Amino acid sequence: MDDTGEETATASHLFGRLSSKEEDPFGEIAANNDPVMTENLENIKEIDDKELLAQMDAIELSTSETLQASQSQPSSLSDDFKKQVKCIWPAPKKFLRLFKNRKEGKPLISSDYAFISQPRLSTFVANPYDRYDMDPMDHLALLLRREDYVEVINTTSMIINSIPKDEDPLYYAHFFDVWFYRLQAALRLVENKDETYQKLAEMEAVAFDDSQYANLYQHFFPAKFSEAGSILPFRLRLLSLQITAKVASSSGNVKEINTSISRLFAILQNVKDILQAAPDFITTEEERAFFVKIWERRKSAAEAAVSSAFVQANNHSAALQFLEKLDRQNCPLYLLEVVKIQIHANMIDQAEETYKRISELEDSIERERSLAKSRLMIQIFKQNWSQAEIGKLLLNRLHPHFINQKRTRWSLVKTIGSRATTLA
């Protein structure tokens, strides 16, 4: 969670921030004398995978404390108010009859169950979760940091099977944090081209589409909630659609790809509408500032998801055009995203031009972080490119395992921007 208590979005993080659970062992990063920041692109040296990842992690860790210290402020806002702000989300009109019937105590009829989400595991683990030496959420976060995604899938199965069900069998909100970790791991496995988990990710993600299911809204549970709103965390809403988009792009299904992108655009439009029409319960400047901070951050996350979906569909020009329309040319994290897309599209000259644009921005922690990450991505691209040119001459002499290592390494670089996935 960040200083607002907000859960930051996942997967493709365009302008996101680091998790406040991370520590900064290095202190504030030096803006002008760090060799990682100031070394010219022309003088880059070769680095291996471990050093690359170590440098990326160091960049993330060395800026987290400074960013949070600059943004953390004492707040007099109640937890109930903060929760109310985060739960804002319009319910489709097709659910109004169900909400009314539930409020009047009427039972569901068979046709109503088409609008009821019932999340189900696609894997079976018989053993109960028995890890008592640490919090289950901390355990899952540790496994994700280790990139042990298969173990996350197995562990979440055990945890979900061990959590007692709610007295209302259609209420699943107490499972949502676990499902977020599970689907995040599933997305990483799909990104790694593990076909075994594509169907699992797709089948499980659809249960969290709140445009289809009425029991993902507070209105459906009048005995539990007096206010309207969503019980689905925003990050889980976004993640489920990102998985759908990724699976569609992996299968090459153009219709499904376009549908997924359209639905991500719909989420982005909803967020914009919420920002433009502030709710009536906001009465003070402090409340308004909190509301804007939460929903501006969510708008950035939705923009990132749309951009990522275009890239997954190999439509890099559409992704760059979309970002251009956002008109954030002076935002270093926006330009970092442009660099990632340009490198993904083999547009190395344009990526270097964007790098220069970042270097010309006003000094800030986010500028230095964006410079460092951009430089490393350009560096590793050039390194792999030069090795590929040499490899053309030596291809018949290379062992297949070596070639596979290079492919794996480049896939790491293409997704390096999502390495700092934030967790609540």
C-alpha positions, 0 to 999 in steps of 0.5 A: 500500500502507498501513503494513501492506503491505496492498492496500486495497479499491477502488471503494466505500470505506466506512472505507478509508484513503488510498494511502501513495503520496500526498504531503501538501504542506499538512502537518497540517490545522488542526482548528478554523480551516480555513474549509472545516471551520467554515463553516456550511452555511447560508452556502455559496457557489457553486463550479464543478466544477474547484474542487469537485474541487480541494477534494476532492483537497486534503482527501484529500492534507492528511490522508494523511500525518497518518493514516499517521504516526499508524498507522505502527509498526516491525514485526518481522514477516516478509514471509512471515508477512504474506503468509500472513495476507493469503492466508487464504481458505476453498476450496470443498469441490468443489475438493478432488478437483482439489487432490488430483489436482494434488498426485498429478501426475494430469492434468486431464480435460476436465470439470475445465476448467469449474473453471479460470479463464482470464482473457482480454482482450475488446479487442485491441491489437497493439502491445507495451508500450514505455513504459520511462521509468516502472514500468508500475504507476505509469503505470497509477496516473497514468492512473487519477488523470487519469481516462483510463479508456479509455487504462487499458484500452488500456495494460493490454492491451499490458502483459498481452500483453507479460508472459511466461507462467508455466511453468505455463499455468494460473497467472496471479498475476503478471498480477493487479495489471495486471488490478486496474487494468484492471477498476477502469477498466472499473468507472468506465466502467460507472458513467459509463453507457458501454454499450460497456464493460459487456459487457467489464467483465462478461466479464472480471470473472467470471474472478476469482470464486474461488468458481468456479475452483480455480486461484485457490488455492495448493492447486492449485499444489503445486510453488509453494506448501506452504501452503493459501490464495488467490492472488487479492488480496482487492481483486480478489475484491471488485472483480470482484463489484462489477462484476457488481453494477453491470452487473446494476443497469445492465441492471435484471436483478432476479435478477442484482442479488439474486444479486450482493448475496448473493455480496457478503454471502457474502464479508462472512460469510467475512471475519467467520468468519476474524476469529472463528477466528484461524489456528493459526500466530498465536502472539504479540500482534504477530502477532494485532494485524497479523491483526486490522488486515488483516481488520478493514479487509477487513471494512469494505471488504466492508461498503462493497461491500454498501452500494454494491450496494444503492445501485446497485439504487436501494434506498437504504432497504436500504443505510441499514438495513444501515449502521444494523445495523453499530452504528458511530454514532461512526465519522466515516467511517461517517457520511460514507457515510450522508451520501453515500447520503442525498444520492444519495436526495435526502434533503438534510434527513437529510444535514444532520442526519448532518452535525451528528452528525459535527460533534459527534464527538470531534476527529480527523483522520477527523472533519475529513475527513468534515466537509469532504467532507460539507459539499462534497457537501451544498453541491453538491447544494443548488447543483444543486437551486436551479439545477434550480428556475430551470431549470424556468422556462427549460428551453425556452431552454437549449441541450441541451449545457448540460443534459447538462453539469449531468447529468454534473456531478451524476453526479460528485457522486453518485460523489464518495465513490469519488474517492479510490480507493486503489491498491496 
